Amino acid sequence: MPEASPAGATMRAAVQHRYGPPSVLRPSEAAIPVLGRGDVLVRVGAAAVHPGDYFVMTGEPYVLRLAFGFRRPRQGIPGRDLAGVVAAVGTDVTAFRPGDAVFGWSTAGTLAEYACVPADNLAPVPANVSVVDAAAVPTSGMTAWQAMRRIANVQPGQTVLITGASGGVGSFAVQIAKALGAEVTGVCSTRNVDLVRSIGADHVVDYTKTDFTRTGNRYDVILDNVEAQPLAAVRRALTPTGTLIPNSGHGGRWLGPIGRIVKARVLSGFTRQQLKPFVSVEKRQDLLALADLLSSGQVRSVIDRTYSLDEAADALAYVGAGHTRGKVVITV
Ligand SMILES: NC(=O)c1ccc[n+]([C@@H]2O[C@H](COP(=O)([O-])OP(=O)(O)OC[C@H]3O[C@@H](n4cnc5c(N)ncnc54)[C@H](OP(=O)(O)O)[C@@H]3O)[C@@H](O)[C@H]2O)c1
């Protein structure tokens, strides 16, 4: 039997009843989710938002609607990442107890006072990490970890170039590549040069002054979070057997980045260079790997701005503008 939340109990949440611009997101009352046997009810302390949340809120690219609801969002409360304190656990949960500090991800909405999360989607917050810093990690941190560790398998001494190094994914990727022993170059705008250096980049390319595809330098691994240059140009900056991960989620109104992903995959069959676009998949094992890196101080969250739950629309508008420095977090 699921453990029920108090009958009729409600919570504050950011709710959207239709797809559209950030103004569709309104502070409202919503029912506290009902716990399943393997679930944990988390009292949300903080929830990070990222470009994927913006795409889901707008319902564009339209292909997303196959998963999130065709005419209107099936899930009225947006948000995926969270950190907070366990309020209650389902009858099958043994890994967590009420009062534990946890972070992770939920597909049932996190921009709310409470979120219902399968226990397998959670990990303990490391002792030295704040709730805001922990909430910033899951989606962006796991994407960066999977790109650097699972896809590129970065080795000590390799040269790695990361575009969008000042953003959510990029700021984690720079630090993870350094932790794996790589020599890291971050590409960012002038105002973010000091930030990217401060998180460990050995070299910084200011894209407003220098085009990294025309410097003559070649890299073993390129994580291209922006895809501002054509694939052919970026490949010039890759070693003959290097790995390129095109990673921008932006693209056309219907299919988003799918056309570019297919093109890179097809081209990959005709070159010794590895062209490897990917879709990140949340894995608890990767969250635990990130918890270790946070614990040891090798990785930290870069927080750009925090917003209150009532300001969720402003937070999504800021993320949608695409100039985030690190992460945007909603504190609940
Ligand atoms: N593969 C996956 O499953 C997956 C998962 C998560 C995210 N993503 C994608 O990864 C991309 C990055 O996500 P994010 O969360 O890091 O985005 P973000 O937080 O918005 O960061 C983007 C960063 O790029 C910088 N930037 C803009 N133009 C640039 C350029 N020409 N060269 C270098 N940097 C530039 C921006 O700062 P300035 O404008 O100030 O320069 C900003 O700091 C998104 O397109 C997202 O959809 C993919």
The ligand as an SDF file (V2000), in Angstrom:
LIG
                    3D

 48 52  0  0  0  0  0  0  0  0999 V2000
   23.1080   16.0510  -24.1880 N   0  0  0  0  0  0  0  0  0  0  0  0
   22.2480   16.2680  -23.2090 C   0  0  0  0  0  0  0  0  0  0  0  0
   21.5210   15.3470  -22.8050 O   0  0  0  0  0  0  0  0  0  0  0  0
   22.1810   17.6210  -22.5780 C   0  0  0  0  0  0  0  0  0  0  0  0
   21.8770   17.7410  -21.2090 C   0  0  0  0  0  0  0  0  0  0  0  0
   21.8560   19.0170  -20.6340 C   0  0  0  0  0  0  0  0  0  0  0  0
   22.1030   20.1360  -21.4290 C   0  0  0  0  0  0  0  0  0  0  0  0
   22.3450   19.9840  -22.7540 N   0  0  0  0  0  0  0  0  0  0  0  0
   22.5890   21.1700  -23.6070 C   0  0  0  0  0  0  0  0  0  0  0  0
   23.8540   21.7060  -23.2710 O   0  0  0  0  0  0  0  0  0  0  0  0
   23.8650   23.0890  -23.6190 C   0  0  0  0  0  0  0  0  0  0  0  0
   24.5050   23.8760  -22.4730 C   0  0  0  0  0  0  0  0  0  0  0  0
   23.6400   23.7730  -21.3620 O   0  0  0  0  0  0  0  0  0  0  0  0
   23.9190   24.6990  -20.0860 P   0  0  0  0  0  0  0  0  0  0  0  0
   22.9680   24.2940  -19.0310 O   0  0  0  0  0  0  0  0  0  0  0  0
   25.3560   24.6950  -19.7840 O   0  0  0  0  0  0  0  0  0  0  0  0
   23.5250   26.1480  -20.6920 O   0  0  0  0  0  0  0  0  0  0  0  0
   23.7020   27.5480  -20.0160 P   0  0  0  0  0  0  0  0  0  0  0  0
   23.8200   27.3640  -18.5360 O   0  0  0  0  0  0  0  0  0  0  0  0
   22.6730   28.4380  -20.5720 O   0  0  0  0  0  0  0  0  0  0  0  0
   25.1500   28.0370  -20.4950 O   0  0  0  0  0  0  0  0  0  0  0  0
   25.4640   28.4350  -21.7540 C   0  0  0  0  0  0  0  0  0  0  0  0
   26.7780   29.2550  -21.6410 C   0  0  0  0  0  0  0  0  0  0  0  0
   27.3610   29.4250  -22.9220 O   0  0  0  0  0  0  0  0  0  0  0  0
   27.9200   30.7310  -23.0140 C   0  0  0  0  0  0  0  0  0  0  0  0
   28.0510   31.0500  -24.4350 N   0  0  0  0  0  0  0  0  0  0  0  0
   27.1350   31.6150  -25.2770 C   0  0  0  0  0  0  0  0  0  0  0  0
   27.6380   31.6990  -26.5200 N   0  0  0  0  0  0  0  0  0  0  0  0
   28.8810   31.1530  -26.4890 C   0  0  0  0  0  0  0  0  0  0  0  0
   29.9010   30.9280  -27.4630 C   0  0  0  0  0  0  0  0  0  0  0  0
   29.7580   31.2950  -28.7500 N   0  0  0  0  0  0  0  0  0  0  0  0
   31.0490   30.3150  -27.0750 N   0  0  0  0  0  0  0  0  0  0  0  0
   31.2390   29.9340  -25.7840 C   0  0  0  0  0  0  0  0  0  0  0  0
   30.3210   30.1290  -24.7960 N   0  0  0  0  0  0  0  0  0  0  0  0
   29.1550   30.7330  -25.1540 C   0  0  0  0  0  0  0  0  0  0  0  0
   26.9400   31.5860  -22.2200 C   0  0  0  0  0  0  0  0  0  0  0  0
   27.5240   32.7500  -21.6620 O   0  0  0  0  0  0  0  0  0  0  0  0
   27.6840   34.1360  -22.5430 P   0  0  0  0  0  0  0  0  0  0  0  0
   26.4420   34.2570  -23.4010 O   0  0  0  0  0  0  0  0  0  0  0  0
   27.8180   35.2080  -21.5240 O   0  0  0  0  0  0  0  0  0  0  0  0
   28.9180   33.9250  -23.3300 O   0  0  0  0  0  0  0  0  0  0  0  0
   26.5790   30.6390  -21.0530 C   0  0  0  0  0  0  0  0  0  0  0  0
   27.4620   30.7850  -19.9530 O   0  0  0  0  0  0  0  0  0  0  0  0
   22.3960   23.4910  -23.8730 C   0  0  0  0  0  0  0  0  0  0  0  0
   22.2080   23.6940  -25.2550 O   0  0  0  0  0  0  0  0  0  0  0  0
   21.6120   22.3060  -23.3660 C   0  0  0  0  0  0  0  0  0  0  0  0
   20.4020   22.1340  -24.0860 O   0  0  0  0  0  0  0  0  0  0  0  0
   22.4170   18.7570  -23.3410 C   0  0  0  0  0  0  0  0  0  0  0  0
  1  2  1  0
  2  3  2  0
  2  4  1  0
  4  5  1  0
  4 48  2  0
  5  6  2  0
  6  7  1  0
  7  8  2  0
  8  9  1  0
  8 48  1  0
  9 10  1  0
  9 46  1  0
 10 11  1  0
 11 12  1  0
 11 44  1  0
 12 13  1  0
 13 14  1  0
 14 15  2  0
 14 16  1  0
 14 17  1  0
 17 18  1  0
 18 19  2  0
 18 20  1  0
 18 21  1  0
 21 22  1  0
 22 23  1  0
 23 24  1  0
 23 42  1  0
 24 25  1  0
 25 26  1  0
 25 36  1  0
 26 27  1  0
 26 35  1  0
 27 28  2  0
 28 29  1  0
 29 30  1  0
 29 35  2  0
 30 31  1  0
 30 32  2  0
 32 33  1  0
 33 34  2  0
 34 35  1  0
 36 37  1  0
 36 42  1  0
 37 38  1  0
 38 39  2  0
 38 40  1  0
 38 41  1  0
 42 43  1  0
 44 45  1  0
 44 46  1  0
 46 47  1  0
M  CHG  2   8   1  16  -1
M  END
$$$$
